[in-house]
Amino acid sequence: QVQLVESGGGLVQAGGSLRLSCAASGSIFSINAMGWYRQAPGKQRELVATITSGGSTNSADSVKGRFTISRDNAKNTVYLQMNSLKPEDTAVYYCNAQGVFTTALAMGMLTVLPPLDYWGQGTQVTVSS
């Protein structure tokens, strides 16, 4: 089983910065892509930014130039540096891992299992005006 543990959320004034971290743990062989999504009250969950194992990134237009996603493949950890925060950035931020290959021991042989996707529990980010 894979777990995603997020940290770094909190309360910040408009114009401030926060850094979110998400560490994936378990019998992980590799992870194709990791990213961040957010959900504000009364709204649908939306993409914030994603990054592949090769370092290719994608981000929402609303955060371009303010948020930076990065990743440490050796630690299976993804980061989101959020600068120039705005009240409209207030939301629960969820970590996502797509295409997670895990390993299992079967009949004395190490086997790579089919990939699955996982979500973190979410961390609250509140930006006051």
C-alpha positions in Angstrom: 0.0 0.0 0.0 1.2 3.5 -0.8 0.7 6.5 1.4 1.0 10.2 0.5 1.7 12.5 3.4 1.4 16.2 2.8 2.8 19.0 5.0 3.3 22.7 4.8 -0.2 24.2 4.7 -1.3 27.0 6.9 -2.5 30.5 7.2 -0.7 33.3 5.4 -1.4 36.9 4.4 -1.9 37.9 0.8 1.5 38.3 -0.9 3.1 35.7 1.3 4.6 32.4 0.5 4.2 28.8 1.6 5.9 25.5 0.6 4.0 22.3 0.4 5.6 18.9 0.5 4.2 15.5 -0.2 6.2 12.3 0.5 5.1 9.0 -1.0 5.9 5.8 1.0 5.5 2.1 0.5 7.0 -0.5 -1.7 7.4 1.9 -4.5 9.3 1.0 -7.7 8.7 4.2 -9.6 6.1 7.0 -10.0 5.2 8.4 -13.4 3.9 11.8 -12.4 3.2 13.7 -9.2 1.2 16.8 -8.7 -1.0 19.1 -6.7 -4.7 19.7 -7.1 -6.9 22.0 -5.0 -10.5 22.3 -4.0 -12.1 25.5 -2.7 -15.4 25.4 -0.8 -18.3 24.9 -3.2 -16.0 24.3 -6.2 -14.7 21.3 -8.1 -11.2 20.0 -7.5 -8.8 21.6 -10.1 -5.3 21.0 -11.3 -2.6 23.2 -9.8 0.6 21.7 -11.2 2.1 18.3 -12.2 5.6 17.0 -12.8 6.7 13.9 -14.5 9.6 11.7 -13.4 11.6 13.3 -16.2 11.0 16.8 -14.9 8.3 18.0 -17.4 5.9 20.3 -15.7 2.3 21.5 -16.3 0.5 24.1 -14.3 -2.8 26.0 -14.3 -2.8 29.5 -15.9 -3.9 31.0 -12.6 -0.7 30.0 -10.8 1.9 30.4 -13.6 4.7 32.7 -12.6 3.7 32.4 -8.9 3.9 28.6 -8.1 6.8 26.3 -8.8 6.5 22.5 -8.7 9.6 20.4 -8.1 10.4 16.8 -7.3 13.0 14.6 -5.7 12.7 11.2 -7.4 15.0 9.5 -4.9 12.8 10.5 -2.0 9.5 10.1 -3.9 8.7 13.6 -2.8 7.0 16.5 -4.6 7.1 20.1 -3.6 5.0 23.2 -4.4 6.5 26.5 -3.7 3.8 29.1 -3.6 4.7 32.8 -3.8 2.6 35.9 -4.2 -0.4 34.1 -2.7 -3.8 35.5 -3.2 -7.1 35.0 -1.3 -8.4 33.1 -4.2 -5.7 30.5 -3.7 -7.5 29.5 -0.5 -8.4 25.8 -0.8 -7.5 22.3 0.4 -4.5 21.2 -1.6 -4.3 17.5 -2.5 -1.2 15.6 -3.5 -1.6 13.1 -6.3 0.7 10.4 -7.6 -0.2 8.9 -11.0 1.2 5.7 -12.4 2.7 4.3 -9.2 4.5 1.0 -9.7 5.0 -1.0 -6.6 6.8 -4.3 -5.9 5.7 -7.5 -4.2 7.4 -10.7 -3.4 5.7 -13.6 -5.1 7.0 -17.2 -5.1 10.4 -15.9 -4.1 10.6 -13.4 -6.9 10.3 -9.7 -6.8 7.4 -8.6 -9.0 6.4 -5.2 -10.3 2.7 -4.7 -10.0 0.4 -2.8 -12.4 0.4 1.0 -11.7 -2.2 2.7 -9.6 -3.0 6.3 -8.7 -3.1 7.6 -5.2 -4.2 10.8 -3.3 -3.1 12.4 -0.1 -5.5 13.4 2.6 -5.2 17.2 1.8 -3.7 20.2 3.5 -5.5 23.5 4.1 -4.1 26.7 2.7 -5.8 29.9 3.7 -4.7 33.3 2.4 -6.1 36.3 4.2 -6.6 39.6 2.5 
